[in-house]
């Protein structure tokens, strides 16, 4: 007697959607049926449909845009960044675009000044969003010490409305007498601020990946504090760890 075990419903739906995408029924960038539509069409529970979508998103076959739906073609639209060095951070300029929302300006920010280990409370701040394949996936606020900001104060790439393939740290290093040596980084989950939500097109309070980086030069001086919120549906962060020795 041969006993066949039927695959779970979410796996069946997942493979059907994958096959439809591969066959071209949903070309790259095409919106997929909503959870409600698939529930009604297949007589499945919402949890089952959601699990199928979660697997496809995790595999990069599908990408989600909060408030809009799920779309085919995640491989080309979800941004994957593998980081293992300062050079990797600077190479963001190779395949993303920086769009400046608020140009470099002088302001008082006690917290940022403290994190930059400054004697005073004045910092210079620039706010931008980052895009990949035309889709915004991150909102970043960069704080600079006054002495560092002076070296790039005239850069057209840091003016409101400027669009370029640069990174702020990439603009700074050629103006520094000593190289950038370290980036201390922390990663947490946070709710999208109103500014970040507007920048990437998600609802305020949406879960975001927050990445804080403090760059220092080889003399131990703080050069830049970058506070970013990334849309998890559009951004994958990968780090390779190796054994020492």
Protein Blocks (a to p, Z undefined) as FASTA:
>chain_A
ZZdddddfklmmmmmmmmmmmnopagghiacddfklmmmmnopafklmmmmmmmmmmnop
accdehkbccehklmmmccdddfbfklmmmmmmmpccddfbdcdddddfklmmmnopabl
cdcdddddddeehiafbdcdddddfklmmmmmmpmklgghiacfbdfklmmmmmpcbdcf
bdcdddddddddfklmmmnopaehiacdddddddddfkopafbdcdddddfkloccdddd
ddeZZ
